[in-house]
Amino acid sequence: MLVLSRKPNQSIMIGEDIEVVVLEVKGDTVKIGLKAPRDVKVYRQEIYLEIKAENERASATKEATTSAAKLLQQALKKNKPAEEPQP
Amino acid sequence: MKIQTGQFGPIEFEEAAILHFPEGLLGFEHMKRFLLIDQDEIEPLRWLQPIDEPAVSFTVIAPHIIWDDYQPKLTGEDKKALQLGAGNEPLVFALVTVPDDPSNMTANLLGPLVINPEQRIGRQIVMHDTGYTTRHRLIPDTARSASDVVTV
């Protein structure tokens, strides 16, 4: 890993069209600005990893989805009346 | 066109039925073409069948069925990638994860799939700073215990 020290308002260029600017350092939080072409996707790493992991969990079997659908159909039917307390 | 799927056996479809995800899904960048399959017995769920990896199938739901105020925030880049013009309403789906106990199924509202139905282009978008997560229960815990009480 390349390690560089930067001060607020200094930046790093990645290639010719991606710029990472350190905007502010406050306690343990660093505020970063990113200038990149619009087709470059920028994600917070933990969110990217979370969605990726959930996509991997999402692969489904016919049996599991069919039983899930049955439960969901029942829940949707029951949903409104179930909220009303019995007199 | 024809593929051999893991869940449904052979499926025949027309090229016009394909949904194109030029960037694939996060972590599944090689899955660029999908079929949306309706099946009466799994309503309101639907199948999302990757053509590029037919052994795998996904389950999706239109989130507004359960969360009627759910609205993905599309950036200008998202709209451009989806070729969405003004007045074009995208279709929105959330991937559903069904664990061993199907009553704990969840929908991923953090990374919804947004589709331009006219151009048949789709994209998985990331909802930064919205409070949505990858696991929203489709059947709330309370609904389940309420129905348990009813059956007793």
gemmi code that builds the backbone of each chain (N, CA, C; Angstrom):
import gemmi

chains = {
    "A": [
        ("MET", (0.849, -1.206, 0.000), (0.000, 0.000, 0.000), (0.878, 1.248, 0.000)),
        ("LEU", (0.553, 2.177, -0.840), (1.277, 3.455, -0.876), (0.745, 4.349, 0.241)),
        ("VAL", (1.617, 4.874, 1.050), (1.191, 5.725, 2.169), (1.705, 7.144, 1.943)),
        ("LEU", (0.797, 8.107, 1.956), (1.175, 9.510, 1.740), (0.618, 10.360, 2.877)),
        ("SER", (1.357, 11.351, 3.331), (0.833, 12.286, 4.335), (0.309, 13.524, 3.623)),
        ("ARG", (-0.882, 13.948, 4.033), (-1.477, 15.143, 3.439), (-2.027, 16.043, 4.524)),
        ("LYS", (-2.067, 17.321, 4.246), (-2.665, 18.288, 5.171), (-4.016, 18.714, 4.600)),
        ("PRO", (-4.879, 19.302, 5.439), (-6.158, 19.781, 4.889), (-5.939, 20.656, 3.655)),
        ("ASN", (-6.832, 20.458, 2.679), (-6.811, 21.157, 1.389), (-5.726, 20.685, 0.434)),
        ("GLN", (-4.936, 19.717, 0.869), (-4.010, 19.114, -0.090), (-4.715, 17.902, -0.706)),
        ("SER", (-4.258, 17.493, -1.857), (-4.960, 16.384, -2.496), (-3.998, 15.382, -3.113)),
        ("ILE", (-4.608, 14.326, -3.598), (-3.856, 13.251, -4.258), (-4.527, 13.019, -5.597)),
        ("MET", (-3.757, 12.864, -6.631), (-4.318, 12.511, -7.938), (-4.157, 11.009, -8.145)),
        ("ILE", (-5.225, 10.376, -8.605), (-5.124, 8.968, -9.004), (-5.349, 8.957, -10.502)),
        ("GLY", (-4.319, 8.662, -11.235), (-4.397, 8.786, -12.685), (-4.592, 10.257, -13.026)),
        ("GLU", (-5.234, 10.510, -14.178), (-5.349, 11.904, -14.609), (-6.658, 12.550, -14.205)),
        ("ASP", (-7.658, 11.740, -13.886), (-8.934, 12.413, -13.655), (-9.625, 12.071, -12.336)),
        ("ILE", (-8.887, 11.496, -11.399), (-9.482, 11.284, -10.084), (-8.650, 12.044, -9.048)),
        ("GLU", (-9.328, 12.906, -8.311), (-8.632, 13.688, -7.295), (-9.292, 13.451, -5.948)),
        ("VAL", (-8.470, 13.173, -4.942), (-8.956, 12.958, -3.584), (-8.442, 14.125, -2.744)),
        ("VAL", (-9.345, 14.921, -2.194), (-8.960, 16.116, -1.437), (-9.254, 15.891, 0.045)),
        ("VAL", (-8.292, 16.189, 0.880), (-8.547, 16.162, 2.321), (-9.148, 17.525, 2.676)),
        ("LEU", (-10.419, 17.544, 3.102), (-11.082, 18.827, 3.354), (-10.896, 19.272, 4.801)),
        ("GLU", (-10.999, 18.308, 5.717), (-11.014, 18.690, 7.122), (-10.596, 17.498, 7.974)),
        ("VAL", (-9.847, 17.761, 9.002), (-9.502, 16.708, 9.965), (-9.986, 17.175, 11.324)),
        ("LYS", (-10.878, 16.383, 11.913), (-11.483, 16.803, 13.176), (-11.584, 15.580, 14.070)),
        ("GLY", (-10.796, 15.546, 15.141), (-10.806, 14.367, 16.009), (-10.427, 13.135, 15.206)),
        ("ASP", (-11.298, 12.107, 15.241), (-10.963, 10.885, 14.502), (-11.673, 10.806, 13.153)),
        ("THR", (-12.193, 11.940, 12.678), (-12.911, 11.933, 11.396), (-12.182, 12.782, 10.353)),
        ("VAL", (-12.013, 12.211, 9.194), (-11.401, 12.947, 8.089), (-12.471, 13.168, 7.030)),
        ("LYS", (-12.687, 14.401, 6.663), (-13.672, 14.684, 5.612), (-12.926, 14.736, 4.280)),
        ("ILE", (-13.397, 13.944, 3.342), (-12.694, 13.795, 2.069), (-13.586, 14.228, 0.922)),
        ("GLY", (-13.024, 14.960, -0.008), (-13.765, 15.301, -1.224), (-13.216, 14.493, -2.379)),
        ("LEU", (-14.124, 14.064, -3.260), (-13.685, 13.255, -4.400), (-14.106, 13.922, -5.693)),
        ("LYS", (-13.152, 14.105, -6.578), (-13.495, 14.577, -7.913), (-13.158, 13.444, -8.861)),
        ("ALA", (-14.194, 12.926, -9.510), (-13.971, 11.793, -10.411), (-14.967, 11.883, -11.547)),
        ("PRO", (-14.647, 11.294, -12.700), (-15.640, 11.268, -13.780), (-16.919, 10.605, -13.274)),
        ("ARG", (-18.049, 10.998, -13.823), (-19.330, 10.538, -13.286), (-19.527, 9.035, -13.417)),
        ("ASP", (-18.814, 8.417, -14.349), (-19.017, 6.978, -14.497), (-18.156, 6.166, -13.526)),
        ("VAL", (-17.333, 6.854, -12.733), (-16.575, 6.131, -11.701), (-17.468, 6.038, -10.481)),
        ("LYS", (-17.726, 4.811, -10.032), (-18.621, 4.637, -8.894), (-17.843, 4.797, -7.607)),
        ("VAL", (-18.385, 5.603, -6.712), (-17.723, 5.839, -5.435), (-18.656, 5.351, -4.337)),
        ("TYR", (-18.180, 4.441, -3.526), (-18.974, 3.915, -2.422), (-18.164, 4.007, -1.143)),
        ("ARG", (-18.857, 4.129, -0.023), (-18.192, 3.857, 1.245), (-17.923, 2.363, 1.272)),
        ("GLN", (-16.718, 1.984, 1.658), (-16.339, 0.581, 1.523), (-17.277, -0.351, 2.280)),
        ("GLU", (-17.674, 0.024, 3.507), (-18.481, -0.916, 4.299), (-19.852, -1.129, 3.659)),
        ("ILE", (-20.376, -0.096, 2.998), (-21.679, -0.230, 2.334), (-21.541, -1.102, 1.087)),
        ("TYR", (-20.484, -0.884, 0.359), (-20.212, -1.707, -0.821), (-20.105, -3.178, -0.415)),
        ("LEU", (-19.334, -3.446, 0.652), (-19.122, -4.826, 1.081), (-20.419, -5.447, 1.604)),
        ("GLU", (-21.231, -4.623, 2.281), (-22.490, -5.118, 2.833), (-23.445, -5.547, 1.720)),
        ("ILE", (-23.571, -4.713, 0.702), (-24.487, -5.045, -0.400), (-23.969, -6.253, -1.162)),
        ("LYS", (-22.654, -6.287, -1.353), (-22.052, -7.414, -2.052), (-22.322, -8.714, -1.287)),
        ("ALA", (-22.145, -8.676, 0.036), (-22.360, -9.875, 0.849), (-23.830, -10.292, 0.809)),
        ("GLU", (-24.743, -9.292, 0.835), (-26.169, -9.616, 0.816), (-26.559, -10.186, -0.542)),
        ("ASN", (-25.991, -9.657, -1.615), (-26.246, -10.223, -2.947), (-25.849, -11.695, -2.961)),
        ("GLU", (-24.729, -11.994, -2.313), (-24.275, -13.385, -2.298), (-25.226, -14.280, -1.493)),
        ("ARG", (-25.818, -13.738, -0.435), (-26.766, -14.519, 0.378), (-28.107, -14.693, -0.329)),
        ("ALA", (-28.375, -13.834, -1.329), (-29.730, -13.741, -1.864), (-30.098, -14.851, -2.840)),
        ("SER", (-29.124, -15.625, -3.259), (-29.440, -16.678, -4.213), (-30.436, -17.649, -3.567)),
        ("ALA", (-31.512, -17.956, -4.297), (-32.656, -18.627, -3.670), (-32.990, -19.950, -4.336)),
        ("THR", (-33.618, -20.857, -3.583), (-34.128, -22.085, -4.175), (-35.643, -21.958, -4.329)),
        ("LYS", (-36.171, -22.771, -5.226), (-37.595, -22.773, -5.511), (-38.393, -23.086, -4.234)),
        ("GLU", (-37.907, -24.061, -3.469), (-38.625, -24.500, -2.266), (-38.671, -23.369, -1.233)),
        ("ALA", (-37.503, -22.758, -0.968), (-37.439, -21.708, 0.051), (-38.312, -20.520, -0.351)),
        ("THR", (-38.232, -20.142, -1.627), (-38.998, -18.981, -2.073), (-40.494, -19.281, -2.045)),
        ("THR", (-40.877, -20.508, -2.409), (-42.294, -20.850, -2.390), (-42.839, -20.824, -0.962)),
        ("SER", (-42.082, -21.353, 0.006), (-42.619, -21.301, 1.372), (-42.587, -19.877, 1.911)),
        ("ALA", (-41.574, -19.098, 1.531), (-41.535, -17.694, 1.952), (-42.748, -16.952, 1.398)),
        ("ALA", (-43.089, -17.223, 0.137), (-44.209, -16.530, -0.497), (-45.522, -16.857, 0.214)),
        ("LYS", (-45.686, -18.120, 0.619), (-46.914, -18.509, 1.326), (-47.062, -17.727, 2.618)),
        ("LEU", (-45.967, -17.652, 3.372), (-45.997, -16.905, 4.636), (-46.297, -15.433, 4.394)),
        ("LEU", (-45.703, -14.912, 3.330), (-45.890, -13.500, 3.029), (-47.339, -13.217, 2.620)),
        ("GLN", (-47.908, -14.112, 1.814), (-49.310, -13.948, 1.401), (-50.229, -13.939, 2.620)),
        ("GLN", (-49.966, -14.851, 3.552), (-50.778, -14.900, 4.780), (-50.609, -13.609, 5.577)),
        ("ALA", (-49.351, -13.175, 5.717), (-49.068, -11.985, 6.529), (-49.723, -10.750, 5.917)),
        ("LEU", (-49.700, -10.662, 4.581), (-50.290, -9.490, 3.931), (-51.808, -9.487, 4.098)),
        ("LYS", (-52.403, -10.660, 4.058), (-53.849, -10.772, 4.246), (-54.234, -10.405, 5.674)),
        ("LYS", (-53.439, -10.927, 6.609), (-53.751, -10.753, 8.022), (-53.388, -9.377, 8.529)),
        ("ASN", (-52.421, -8.779, 7.839), (-51.775, -7.577, 8.351), (-52.739, -6.560, 8.940)),
        ("LYS", (-53.735, -6.127, 8.127), (-54.605, -5.062, 8.618), (-55.541, -5.494, 9.743)),
        ("PRO", (-56.294, -6.596, 9.556), (-57.155, -7.001, 10.655), (-56.381, -7.292, 11.947)),
        ("ALA", (-55.144, -7.815, 11.806), (-54.381, -8.193, 12.991), (-54.027, -6.986, 13.834)),
        ("GLU", (-53.945, -5.796, 13.176), (-53.580, -4.607, 13.938), (-54.733, -4.111, 14.818)),
        ("GLU", (-55.954, -4.448, 14.428), (-57.104, -4.028, 15.207), (-57.271, -4.933, 16.425)),
        ("PRO", (-57.309, -4.393, 17.602), (-57.515, -5.259, 18.762), (-58.923, -5.845, 18.741)),
        ("GLN", (-59.050, -7.055, 19.224), (-60.375, -7.693, 19.271), (-61.261, -6.971, 20.279)),
        ("PRO", (-62.545, -6.752, 19.929), (-63.424, -6.054, 20.889), (-63.739, -6.946, 22.103)),
    ],
    "B": [
        ("MET", (-34.178, -18.107, -27.622), (-32.978, -18.431, -26.846), (-33.365, -19.388, -25.724)),
        ("LYS", (-32.386, -20.153, -25.273), (-32.684, -21.181, -24.293), (-31.550, -21.277, -23.270)),
        ("ILE", (-31.916, -21.432, -22.010), (-30.893, -21.689, -20.997), (-31.360, -22.848, -20.122)),
        ("GLN", (-30.399, -23.497, -19.488), (-30.710, -24.574, -18.558), (-30.537, -24.000, -17.147)),
        ("THR", (-31.644, -23.795, -16.434), (-31.524, -23.179, -15.110), (-31.441, -24.244, -14.028)),
        ("GLY", (-30.884, -23.843, -12.904), (-30.777, -24.758, -11.779), (-32.119, -24.981, -11.099)),
        ("GLN", (-32.956, -23.954, -11.054), (-34.215, -24.032, -10.310), (-35.411, -24.459, -11.153)),
        ("PHE", (-35.394, -24.124, -12.439), (-36.593, -24.350, -13.267), (-36.348, -25.266, -14.451)),
        ("GLY", (-35.142, -25.835, -14.558), (-34.842, -26.632, -15.740), (-34.678, -25.727, -16.947)),
        ("PRO", (-34.977, -26.243, -18.148), (-34.767, -25.418, -19.344), (-35.807, -24.299, -19.458)),
        ("ILE", (-35.363, -23.128, -19.858), (-36.267, -21.989, -20.070), (-36.003, -21.445, -21.465)),
        ("GLU", (-37.085, -21.230, -22.196), (-36.957, -20.604, -23.510), (-37.504, -19.196, -23.448)),
        ("PHE", (-36.840, -18.274, -24.076), (-37.294, -16.882, -24.011), (-36.868, -16.152, -25.279)),
        ("GLU", (-37.521, -15.009, -25.490), (-37.160, -14.191, -26.641), (-36.148, -13.150, -26.202)),
        ("GLU", (-35.345, -12.726, -27.131), (-34.298, -11.760, -26.816), (-34.894, -10.480, -26.223)),
        ("ALA", (-36.104, -10.128, -26.673), (-36.748, -8.903, -26.206), (-37.108, -8.963, -24.725)),
        ("ALA", (-37.098, -10.152, -24.141), (-37.459, -10.299, -22.732), (-36.276, -10.005, -21.804)),
        ("ILE", (-35.088, -9.878, -22.371), (-33.886, -9.737, -21.535), (-33.810, -8.352, -20.902)),
        ("LEU", (-33.482, -8.329, -19.620), (-33.162, -7.075, -18.931), (-31.642, -6.973, -18.878)),
        ("HIS", (-31.116, -5.851, -19.338), (-29.663, -5.693, -19.405), (-29.161, -4.875, -18.219)),
        ("PHE", (-28.264, -5.444, -17.455), (-27.582, -4.740, -16.369), (-26.118, -4.608, -16.801)),
        ("PRO", (-25.767, -3.514, -17.480), (-24.418, -3.433, -18.064), (-23.306, -3.582, -17.032)),
        ("GLU", (-23.577, -3.227, -15.775), (-22.524, -3.320, -14.754), (-22.678, -4.560, -13.887)),
        ("GLY", (-23.683, -5.380, -14.156), (-23.927, -6.542, -13.314), (-24.443, -6.123, -11.948)),
        ("LEU", (-24.413, -7.050, -10.998), (-24.772, -6.725, -9.618), (-23.469, -6.607, -8.822)),
        ("LEU", (-23.512, -5.931, -7.689), (-22.301, -5.806, -6.879), (-21.849, -7.200, -6.438)),
        ("GLY", (-20.623, -7.519, -6.740), (-20.097, -8.848, -6.405), (-20.388, -9.880, -7.483)),
        ("PHE", (-21.320, -9.574, -8.363), (-21.652, -10.472, -9.484), (-21.584, -9.664, -10.778)),
        ("GLU", (-20.421, -9.086, -11.001), (-20.282, -8.180, -12.144), (-20.457, -8.903, -13.487)),
        ("HIS", (-20.308, -10.237, -13.471), (-20.443, -10.980, -14.731), (-21.905, -11.242, -15.089)),
        ("MET", (-22.833, -10.980, -14.159), (-24.252, -11.198, -14.460), (-24.821, -9.933, -15.076)),
        ("LYS", (-24.936, -9.926, -16.387), (-25.342, -8.705, -17.077), (-26.712, -8.824, -17.737)),
        ("ARG", (-27.251, -10.040, -17.820), (-28.553, -10.221, -18.476), (-29.452, -11.048, -17.570)),
        ("PHE", (-30.683, -10.597, -17.432), (-31.616, -11.259, -16.516), (-32.981, -11.426, -17.160)),
        ("LEU", (-33.738, -12.373, -16.623), (-35.154, -12.497, -16.965), (-35.943, -12.282, -15.692)),
        ("LEU", (-37.046, -11.562, -15.795), (-37.948, -11.399, -14.663), (-39.065, -12.415, -14.877)),
        ("ILE", (-39.213, -13.316, -13.940), (-40.181, -14.404, -14.129), (-41.288, -14.320, -13.078)),
        ("ASP", (-42.521, -14.292, -13.559), (-43.673, -14.280, -12.652), (-44.180, -15.699, -12.491)),
        ("GLN", (-44.560, -16.020, -11.280), (-45.098, -17.351, -11.011), (-46.204, -17.141, -9.986)),
        ("ASP", (-47.427, -17.587, -10.321), (-48.575, -17.319, -9.442), (-48.310, -17.700, -7.993)),
        ("GLU", (-47.712, -18.898, -7.799), (-47.591, -19.373, -6.419), (-46.592, -18.595, -5.576)),
        ("ILE", (-45.736, -17.773, -6.174), (-44.808, -17.020, -5.322), (-45.159, -15.529, -5.227)),
        ("GLU", (-46.285, -15.136, -5.789), (-46.703, -13.733, -5.661), (-46.804, -13.327, -4.194)),
        ("PRO", (-46.426, -12.136, -3.775), (-45.962, -11.018, -4.607), (-44.461, -11.044, -4.882)),
        ("LEU", (-43.806, -12.172, -4.612), (-42.398, -12.291, -4.975), (-42.303, -12.604, -6.463)),
        ("ARG", (-41.144, -12.352, -7.006), (-40.901, -12.694, -8.411), (-39.491, -13.236, -8.527)),
        ("TRP", (-39.235, -13.947, -9.592), (-37.890, -14.472, -9.817), (-37.089, -13.520, -10.689)),
        ("LEU", (-35.823, -13.383, -10.339), (-34.897, -12.690, -11.229), (-33.851, -13.729, -11.616)),
        ("GLN", (-33.900, -14.128, -12.864), (-33.052, -15.224, -13.321), (-31.867, -14.699, -14.118)),
        ("PRO", (-30.641, -14.843, -13.577), (-29.481, -14.426, -14.374), (-29.284, -15.379, -15.551)),
        ("ILE", (-29.171, -14.822, -16.744), (-28.939, -15.644, -17.930), (-27.480, -16.085, -17.975)),
        ("ASP", (-26.615, -15.230, -17.428), (-25.182, -15.514, -17.503), (-24.713, -16.499, -16.438)),
        ("GLU", (-25.549, -16.819, -15.483), (-25.224, -17.874, -14.524), (-26.523, -18.574, -14.150)),
        ("PRO", (-27.034, -19.394, -15.072), (-28.383, -19.947, -14.913), (-28.542, -20.901, -13.733)),
        ("ALA", (-27.427, -21.346, -13.139), (-27.547, -22.243, -11.985), (-28.141, -21.511, -10.789)),
        ("VAL", (-28.002, -20.187, -10.774), (-28.418, -19.376, -9.640), (-29.720, -18.660, -9.971)),
        ("SER", (-30.606, -18.499, -8.973), (-31.804, -17.660, -9.155), (-31.923, -16.711, -7.977)),
        ("PHE", (-32.490, -15.562, -8.227), (-32.745, -14.607, -7.160), (-34.253, -14.416, -7.013)),
        ("THR", (-34.650, -14.014, -5.799), (-36.037, -13.663, -5.545), (-36.086, -12.161, -5.312)),
        ("VAL", (-37.058, -11.493, -5.926), (-37.185, -10.051, -5.735), (-38.625, -9.701, -5.373)),
        ("ILE", (-38.786, -8.486, -4.866), (-40.127, -7.970, -4.587), (-40.146, -6.488, -4.955)),
        ("ALA", (-41.287, -6.009, -5.406), (-41.456, -4.568, -5.607), (-41.676, -3.974, -4.218)),
        ("PRO", (-40.728, -3.203, -3.685), (-40.782, -2.821, -2.270), (-42.026, -2.039, -1.875)),
        ("HIS", (-42.648, -1.318, -2.834), (-43.795, -0.482, -2.463), (-44.975, -1.314, -1.967)),
        ("ILE", (-44.972, -2.616, -2.278), (-46.038, -3.493, -1.785), (-46.049, -3.475, -0.254)),
        ("ILE", (-44.877, -3.373, 0.343), (-44.781, -3.396, 1.801), (-44.434, -2.030, 2.382)),
        ("TRP", (-43.532, -1.329, 1.716), (-43.097, -0.009, 2.205), (-43.576, 1.018, 1.175)),
        ("ASP", (-44.782, 1.556, 1.391), (-45.363, 2.344, 0.295), (-44.680, 3.694, 0.072)),
        ("ASP", (-43.839, 4.132, 1.029), (-43.145, 5.401, 0.797), (-41.704, 5.200, 0.327)),
        ("TYR", (-41.346, 3.961, 0.012), (-39.965, 3.688, -0.397), (-39.705, 4.221, -1.803)),
        ("GLN", (-38.704, 5.042, -1.921), (-38.408, 5.660, -3.211), (-36.886, 5.780, -3.365)),
        ("PRO", (-36.278, 5.035, -4.265), (-34.820, 5.149, -4.399), (-34.410, 6.538, -4.882)),
        ("LYS", (-33.300, 7.015, -4.337), (-32.765, 8.309, -4.769), (-31.835, 8.069, -5.950)),
        ("LEU", (-32.229, 8.520, -7.121), (-31.389, 8.309, -8.294), (-30.523, 9.538, -8.537)),
        ("THR", (-29.235, 9.308, -8.784), (-28.359, 10.417, -9.132), (-28.494, 10.685, -10.624)),
        ("GLY", (-27.935, 11.799, -11.069), (-27.933, 12.107, -12.495), (-27.256, 10.996, -13.283)),
        ("GLU", (-26.191, 10.461, -12.696), (-25.455, 9.371, -13.357), (-26.321, 8.114, -13.475)),
        ("ASP", (-27.106, 7.824, -12.413), (-28.006, 6.669, -12.477), (-28.996, 6.847, -13.628)),
        ("LYS", (-29.583, 8.055, -13.686), (-30.591, 8.308, -14.728), (-29.985, 8.188, -16.115)),
        ("LYS", (-28.748, 8.683, -16.225), (-28.065, 8.608, -17.515), (-27.799, 7.142, -17.886)),
        ("ALA", (-27.293, 6.386, -16.921), (-26.984, 4.978, -17.189), (-28.248, 4.193, -17.552)),
        ("LEU", (-29.363, 4.575, -16.933), (-30.629, 3.870, -17.191), (-31.363, 4.448, -18.405)),
        ("GLN", (-30.810, 5.503, -18.975), (-31.441, 6.228, -20.093), (-32.859, 6.651, -19.751)),
        ("LEU", (-33.010, 7.117, -18.516), (-34.330, 7.552, -18.051), (-34.538, 9.014, -18.417)),
        ("GLY", (-35.555, 9.282, -19.201), (-35.873, 10.659, -19.519), (-36.871, 11.218, -18.522)),
        ("ALA", (-37.202, 12.498, -18.674), (-38.216, 13.078, -17.804), (-39.540, 12.353, -18.071)),
        ("GLY", (-40.238, 12.024, -16.988), (-41.526, 11.362, -17.167), (-41.425, 9.851, -17.313)),
        ("ASN", (-40.193, 9.340, -17.423), (-39.993, 7.879, -17.452), (-40.005, 7.350, -16.029)),
        ("GLU", (-40.940, 6.489, -15.725), (-40.995, 5.920, -14.375), (-40.216, 4.610, -14.339)),
        ("PRO", (-39.183, 4.536, -13.501), (-38.458, 3.272, -13.424), (-39.206, 2.233, -12.592)),
        ("LEU", (-38.930, 0.974, -12.852), (-39.417, -0.098, -11.987), (-38.369, -0.311, -10.899)),
        ("VAL", (-38.837, -0.607, -9.698), (-37.912, -0.794, -8.588), (-38.145, -2.177, -7.978)),
        ("PHE", (-37.055, -2.890, -7.753), (-37.131, -4.183, -7.073), (-36.074, -4.255, -5.983)),
        ("ALA", (-36.394, -5.005, -4.934), (-35.406, -5.279, -3.900), (-35.131, -6.777, -3.923)),
        ("LEU", (-33.868, -7.133, -3.786), (-33.515, -8.551, -3.693), (-33.970, -9.071, -2.338)),
        ("VAL", (-34.536, -10.264, -2.352), (-35.045, -10.865, -1.115), (-34.129, -12.026, -0.722)),
        ("THR", (-33.751, -12.041, 0.546), (-32.958, -13.159, 1.057), (-33.860, -14.023, 1.923)),
        ("VAL", (-33.912, -15.311, 1.606), (-34.743, -16.245, 2.377), (-33.810, -17.141, 3.196)),
        ("PRO", (-33.757, -16.960, 4.513), (-32.880, -17.810, 5.329), (-33.555, -19.156, 5.623)),
        ("ASP", (-32.946, -19.974, 6.463), (-33.498, -21.305, 6.762), (-34.941, -21.222, 7.252)),
        ("ASP", (-35.210, -20.263, 8.139), (-36.592, -20.024, 8.565), (-37.160, -18.935, 7.658)),
        ("PRO", (-38.008, -19.326, 6.688), (-38.450, -18.344, 5.679), (-39.228, -17.166, 6.263)),
        ("SER", (-39.769, -17.323, 7.478), (-40.506, -16.189, 8.035), (-39.559, -15.026, 8.363)),
        ("ASN", (-38.262, -15.318, 8.414), (-37.278, -14.252, 8.652), (-36.744, -13.651, 7.359)),
        ("MET", (-37.460, -13.838, 6.256), (-36.963, -13.296, 4.981), (-36.822, -11.779, 5.056)),
        ("THR", (-35.811, -11.287, 4.351), (-35.544, -9.849, 4.385), (-35.374, -9.317, 2.965)),
        ("ALA", (-35.585, -8.016, 2.827), (-35.384, -7.360, 1.537), (-34.239, -6.368, 1.679)),
        ("ASN", (-33.441, -6.281, 0.632), (-32.305, -5.361, 0.619), (-32.768, -4.004, 0.070)),
        ("LEU", (-33.035, -3.069, 0.975), (-33.491, -1.740, 0.543), (-32.324, -0.767, 0.402)),
        ("LEU", (-31.122, -1.207, 0.779), (-29.932, -0.349, 0.649), (-29.400, -0.390, -0.788)),
        ("GLY", (-29.565, -1.541, -1.427), (-29.048, -1.688, -2.793), (-30.133, -2.155, -3.735)),
        ("PRO", (-31.159, -1.303, -3.995), (-32.275, -1.731, -4.850), (-31.865, -1.861, -6.321)),
        ("LEU", (-32.680, -2.597, -7.059), (-32.482, -2.725, -8.502), (-33.478, -1.799, -9.182)),
        ("VAL", (-32.972, -0.933, -10.011), (-33.836, 0.026, -10.688), (-33.771, -0.274, -12.182)),
        ("ILE", (-34.949, -0.336, -12.811), (-35.017, -0.774, -14.208), (-35.805, 0.231, -15.038)),
        ("ASN", (-35.266, 0.567, -16.186), (-36.028, 1.335, -17.170), (-36.784, 0.320, -18.031)),
        ("PRO", (-38.112, 0.240, -17.845), (-38.852, -0.835, -18.521), (-38.901, -0.666, -20.039)),
        ("GLU", (-38.779, 0.559, -20.525), (-38.836, 0.748, -21.979), (-37.543, 0.307, -22.655)),
        ("GLN", (-36.414, 0.774, -22.090), (-35.122, 0.397, -22.678), (-34.646, -0.968, -22.182)),
        ("ARG", (-35.310, -1.474, -21.145), (-34.923, -2.739, -20.524), (-33.487, -2.731, -20.020)),
        ("ILE", (-33.132, -1.605, -19.379), (-31.800, -1.476, -18.776), (-31.986, -1.382, -17.273)),
        ("GLY", (-31.121, -2.060, -16.533), (-31.218, -2.006, -15.080), (-29.888, -1.726, -14.432)),
        ("ARG", (-29.965, -1.374, -13.165), (-28.760, -1.036, -12.409), (-29.045, -1.243, -10.934)),
        ("GLN", (-28.062, -1.774, -10.225), (-28.191, -1.833, -8.765), (-27.614, -0.533, -8.215)),
        ("ILE", (-28.420, 0.215, -7.506), (-27.927, 1.490, -6.990), (-27.673, 1.379, -5.483)),
        ("VAL", (-26.908, 2.325, -4.973), (-26.550, 2.317, -3.551), (-27.165, 3.548, -2.896)),
        ("MET", (-28.000, 3.304, -1.882), (-28.702, 4.405, -1.217), (-27.878, 4.891, -0.017)),
        ("HIS", (-26.886, 5.719, -0.285), (-26.078, 6.291, 0.796), (-26.927, 7.206, 1.676)),
        ("ASP", (-26.627, 7.224, 2.974), (-27.214, 8.204, 3.896), (-28.736, 8.213, 3.917)),
        ("THR", (-29.358, 7.049, 3.839), (-30.822, 7.025, 3.854), (-31.358, 6.298, 5.074)),
        ("GLY", (-30.500, 5.574, 5.792), (-30.977, 4.791, 6.925), (-31.472, 3.412, 6.518)),
        ("TYR", (-31.562, 3.137, 5.209), (-31.973, 1.798, 4.778), (-30.822, 0.823, 4.954)),
        ("THR", (-31.165, -0.440, 5.165), (-30.145, -1.469, 5.332), (-30.353, -2.560, 4.284)),
        ("THR", (-29.495, -3.572, 4.364), (-29.632, -4.691, 3.428), (-30.650, -5.712, 3.930)),
        ("ARG", (-31.137, -5.525, 5.183), (-32.039, -6.547, 5.729), (-33.258, -5.956, 6.415)),
        ("HIS", (-34.305, -5.709, 5.657), (-35.578, -5.267, 6.229), (-36.531, -6.457, 6.197)),
        ("ARG", (-37.059, -6.785, 7.352), (-37.963, -7.941, 7.422), (-39.222, -7.701, 6.590)),
        ("LEU", (-39.630, -8.712, 5.828), (-40.881, -8.590, 5.076), (-42.063, -8.889, 5.975)),
        ("ILE", (-41.862, -9.797, 6.925), (-42.906, -10.066, 7.916), (-42.365, -9.579, 9.252)),
        ("PRO", (-42.929, -8.509, 9.793), (-42.398, -7.998, 11.059), (-42.548, -9.055, 12.153)),
        ("ASP", (-41.647, -9.014, 13.120), (-41.712, -9.948, 14.241), (-43.062, -9.889, 14.943)),
        ("THR", (-43.611, -8.675, 15.065), (-44.869, -8.485, 15.784), (-46.021, -9.163, 15.046)),
        ("ALA", (-46.006, -9.072, 13.706), (-47.076, -9.697, 12.912), (-47.039, -11.199, 13.117)),
        ("ARG", (-45.806, -11.734, 13.221), (-45.680, -13.172, 13.376), (-46.223, -13.604, 14.742)),
        ("SER", (-45.859, -12.868, 15.803), (-46.343, -13.305, 17.116), (-47.852, -13.092, 17.222)),
        ("ALA", (-48.370, -12.041, 16.555), (-49.821, -11.824, 16.573), (-50.535, -13.001, 15.920)),
        ("SER", (-49.983, -13.503, 14.802), (-50.654, -14.615, 14.125), (-50.515, -15.894, 14.958)),
        ("ASP", (-49.417, -16.015, 15.705), (-49.270, -17.167, 16.598), (-50.383, -17.178, 17.643)),
        ("VAL", (-50.687, -16.004, 18.179), (-51.729, -15.897, 19.195), (-53.073, -16.335, 18.603)),
        ("VAL", (-53.327, -15.915, 17.364), (-54.591, -16.241, 16.722), (-54.739, -17.758, 16.556)),
        ("THR", (-53.658, -18.441, 16.203), (-53.767, -19.881, 15.964), (-53.927, -20.674, 17.266)),
        ("VAL", (-53.519, -20.111, 18.406), (-53.595, -20.849, 19.687), (-55.029, -21.006, 20.156)),
    ],
}
model = gemmi.Model(1)
for chain_id, residues in chains.items():
    chain = gemmi.Chain(chain_id)
    for i, (resn, *xyz) in enumerate(residues, 1):
        res = gemmi.Residue()
        res.name, res.seqid = resn, gemmi.SeqId(i, " ")
        for name, pos in zip(("N", "CA", "C"), xyz):
            atom = gemmi.Atom()
            atom.name, atom.element = name, gemmi.Element(name[0])
            atom.pos, atom.b_iso = gemmi.Position(*pos), 0.0
            res.add_atom(atom)
        chain.add_residue(res)
    model.add_chain(chain)
structure = gemmi.Structure()
structure.add_model(model)
structure.setup_entities()
